[in-house]
Amino acid sequence: MKQTPPPSKGLYLLPNLFTTSALFAGFYAITGAVNGHFEIAVIAIFIAMVLDGLDGRVARMTNTQSEFGAQYDSLADLVSFGVAPAAVAYSWGLSSLGKFGWMVAFVYATCGALRLARFNVQHNIADKRYFQGLASPAAAALVAGYVWLMEDYQLTGTGATAGLLTVTLCAGLLMVSNIRYHSFKELNFTGKVPFVVAVIVMLVLALIYAAPPLILFIMCLVYALSGLVLTMRLLRRTQRDKTE
């Protein structure tokens, strides 16, 4: 009788190196927030987003996917996109609200943990085209982008704090909602695209270079609101299919 070989005890270095780098960026963002270096902290969160997007693609391209890598990535995401944005938001403005600000930051971090846990449970059965709830990197970008925008324009005071409170709370609740978002996993980055796509990408990069905080926050806000439109369209399509 043929015996099944024991599982390998080693780890794939390349994808886990990207995950570790994303974890480092998230931890660096926390230390930056604690020390009052908010611009550096939010940039570190955006760097973590880029690295988080690369680790999975690198694993698939090199055929080095593993269950360990998936779980490690989820834990790193909790730090980079759950705890780090909450720490930045609390240190920048929510701390001025006392216990209520602390509670909102905690709600965001908890929603991030719940979002990641739900994704781990459902990722094998969920529709790959859509996310259920706002993805934790997008939520983190929304909170970090708002803080970066306020820092860049040197906006402080009650109005800025109230805006941060709203953004942080809404981002957390969107993560655990049933609102659908495009995952963009069906995009093929190795295939050919129309020429106009290259022009649009060039224009977007130019805009980001001209005003990074403003453009990135607008992009994150548009994506967060796009889920509402997509969910309504899907519900209407479902109702139409039932009536036919």
N, C-alpha and C positions, 0 to 999 in steps of 0.2 A: 504494500500500500504506500502510495506516494505521500510523503509528509510535506506540509506547507512550511516553507522556510520562515524562520522567525523574522519579525519586523526589524528593519534597520534602526539602530540606536543613534545614528548620526542625524545631523540637521543640514538642510540646504542653506548654504551661506548667503548666496546673492539676494534672494527675496527677503530673507530675515534681516539682512543688512539694511535694506531700505526701510523695513518696519522699525528697526532699532533707531534709525536716523529720524524717522517721524516721531517716535517716542521721545527722543532727545529734544527735538524741536518743541514738542508740547511741554516737556518739563522746563525747558529754557523759558518758554512763555510764562509759566507760573512764577519762576524766579524773577523774571523781568517785571511782572505785575507787582510782586511783593516789594521790589525795590523802586517802584515808580517809573520804570522805563516802559511806558505803555506802547509807544510806537514800535520799539524793538519786539515787544511781546506779541503784538498783533501780526507783525511780519513773520514771526516764528510760527504762528498758527497757520498762516497761508503757506509757508514752506512745508509744514507738516501735511497740509492738504495735497500738495504736489507729490510728496514722497509717498503718501498713502495711495494715491492714484497709480503710482508706478509699481509698487511692490506686487500687486496682483497681476498686472500685465506682464511684468518680468517673469513671474512664476509660470504663467501660462505659456509665454514665448519660449522659455527654457525647459518646459515640462517638469517643473520642480514644485508643483502644488503638493501640499501636505495638510493633514488635519491640525498638526501642531502649528503650522504657519497661519492657518485660518484663525485659530484661537488666540495666538499671539498678536495677530493683527487687530482682533477685536479688543483685546486688553489695552493695546497701544492707543487705539481710537478713543477709548474711555478717558484716558489721560489727556490726549491732544485735543479732542473735540467735546469732551464732557466737563472735565475738571478745569482745564486751562481757560476756556472762555468764561466759565463761571468765576474763576479767580480774577481774571482781567476785569470783568464787569463789576465785581464787588469792590475791587481795589480802586477802580477809576471813579465810580460814582454811587454804587448801591450802598456802600458803607455809610454814606451820609444819611441814609434812611433808617439806620438802626437795625432792629431785629427784623423789620419787614424786608429790608434790602438783603439781609443774610438769608431770609427764607426764600426770596425769589431766586437768588443764586443757587441755593440748594435744590430748589425745584428744577431748575434748568439741568443741573448735573445729574439729578435722579432721572429725569426724562431721557437724558442721553444714555444712561445705563439701561433703562427699560427699552429704548429704541434698539440698541445693539443686541440685547438679549432676544428680543422678538425677531430680529433679522437672522440671528444664528439658528433659531428654531425653525423659521419658515423659509430659509433660503433655498432649500431643495424642492419645495412645492410651490413657491411663489412665482408669479409671472415675471420673467426676467426683464421685460420691457419697462416695468414700472416699480417704483419704490412705494411701500405703504408707509406713509408718514415722511416728513422731511428728513433726508439723510443727515446724520450727525455732522459730517464735514460742512455741508451747506448751512446748517444751523450755526455752527461755529463761525463760519465766514460772515454770516449776517451780524452776529454780535460783535465780532472783532472788527468788521468793516465799519460798523457804527462808531465804535470807540476811536478807530483810526481817523474817521471823518471829523469827529469832534476835536480830536487832537490837532489835526492838520489845519482846521479853521479856527482853532483856539476858542471853541465854544464851551462854556461851562455854565453853571447855575442850575436853577430849578427846572427850566425847560429842557436842558440837555439831559439831566438826570431822569426826568419823567420819560423822555424818549427812550433812554437806555432801559428803564424799567419795562416799558411796553415791548421793546424789541426782544429783550431777554426772555420775558414771560411768554410772548407769542412764539418765539423760536422753540422754546422748550415744549410747549403744548402741541405745536405742529409736528414735532418728532414722534409723539405718541398718538397722533390722530390717525384716522383711516383715509386721509386725503392722499390721492395718488399723484406721483411725480414721475416724469420721464427719467429713466435711469441712464439713457444714452449708451447702454451696453451693446446695442445693435450697431453702433457706428463702427465702420471699418477704416482704421487709420492707415492701413497698408494698401488700400485700393485707390483707384483714380477718382477724382472729384471734378465737378465743373470748374472752369476758370474763375467764375464769379465767387466761388467759395474761398479761393485763395485771396481774392481782393477783400472780401468781408473780414477774413481773419487778420489781414494786414491792417485794416482800418481799426478793428477792435484793439489790436496790440498797440497801435499808435495812440488811441484814446487812453488806454491804460497807462502808457508811458507819460502822457501829458498830465493826467490827474488820477493817480492810482487809487487814493482813498475814495474819491467820489464815484468813479466808474465801477470799481469793484463792488462798492456797496449797492449801487443801482442794479448791477447785474444780479447780485445775490437777492435783492428785494424782488426783482422781476421774477426770478426763479421761484422764490417762496410763494408769490402770488399766483404763479402759473399753475400750481397744483389745484387751486380752487377752480380755475377754468377747465382744466383737464378732467377733474372729478365730475363736474357738471356735465361735460360732454359724454363721459363714459356712462353716467346714469341715464342720460337721455337716450343713448344708443341701446342700453339694456332694455329700457321701457319700450322703445320702438320695436326691438326684436321680439318682445313678448306679445305685442299686439298684432304682429304680422303672422 
